[in-house]
């Protein structure tokens, strides 16, 4: 049920408003109304309801697919934005004759740039890019001036929301082993683009992330309170990432809960779970374990899943018991210049991830500063975006919100890792470590080299 709500942006707005209040200007525009009325009149009605600028969204898509931003007082821009989010694409003869046709078809087939396949064309259905190329050539050879392509999975309506000015954030909510919800530290999204669309979300260079949001402790707590209340009220389970804005006046405006967060290297949920002491392997184990627990909670084949849950919990406990016998590997990075630090950090994160996912090794990150001092790092510092973010935290400082979040999540951390997150420690040597992986060319360590990595 939570995922049904999570994939319906119109229903989300209604339910969040009932749960915690929602001070946001929104309206819905159906495809039938859009096509039956004068475009200029419809545009004026929308501006009266939500103002300008505004965002147009396809209400049943994920990963920021079907999102368009109308900034100018332009009927043409409005029409183009709505059609994009309804997955309708009109191709003129002039456009077709002026583009690289193969590249155009490729963009059309990609949902992040086009409307995807299959599409309806002149009453027929086209399934393959090569077929679409041939059909379009046929249409324009017959002197058809405009061809309309409509996705076979087009939307019946679009959601329109007034533009919100504020700090954009994303905050995950997970559960204790007994299904009590816990809000993770919210992440501020600092975008170098106008719209946080598919490309911006999955190209890390387009955005910067800060944990927690660069605001007061009270505002961060307010974000956590509202996302947790939404998680509980909308009957979400396992893990949900809820996005929103913090306005300059301190109002929290939520939108777009995601009940299946992304699993890419840049996904925010891994960064947030690292702040309570869980690496990627721990997080994925959590997703599996808690999904089984949720099946029991909602009465789905309870006996079978309880047996499966018991087996998995025993395996997790055994893994934790075997952890001290693993070979400890120093993952050494840093260096004598910011450039070396950044370059070595990229390599160190990859090595750390591989070692953490193995059965044999236990990675121990070690950062070497420009003056040669060695710092043993907690795992959360291996999930920052840049080495400069690590350097800022070498003094061992921890934001008060993260401290309280770790306390709230203690049952989760202990169940999946067996220990609470440690702090930064200065070390003199590599005593107690078995191997080393040196990730920077200007670094060295007096340990046997682990050749596997």
Secondary structure, DSSP 8 states (H G I E B T S, - for coil): -HHHHHT-HHHHHHHHHHHH-----EEEEEHHHHHHS-HHHHHHHHHHHH-SSEEEEETT--TT-SEEEE-SS-HHHHHHHHHHHHTEEEEEHHHHHHS-HHHHHHHHHSTTTS--SSEEETTEEE-SHHHHHHHHHHHHHTT-SEEEEEETT--SEEEEEE---EEEEEEEEEE-TT--EEE---EEEEESSSS--HHHHH-GGGEEEEES-SS-HHHHHHHHHHHHHHHHHTT--SEEEEEEEEETT--EEEEEEESS---STT-HHHHHHHTTT--HHHHHHHHHHHHHHHHHHTTSSHHHHHHHHHHHHHHHHHHHHHGGGSEEEEEEEE-SSHHHHHHHHHHHHHHHHHHHTSSSEEEEEEEE-TT--EEE--GGGGGSSSHHHHHHTTT----HHHHHHHHHTHHHHHHHHSS-----EEESS-TT--EEEE-STT---SSEE-TT-
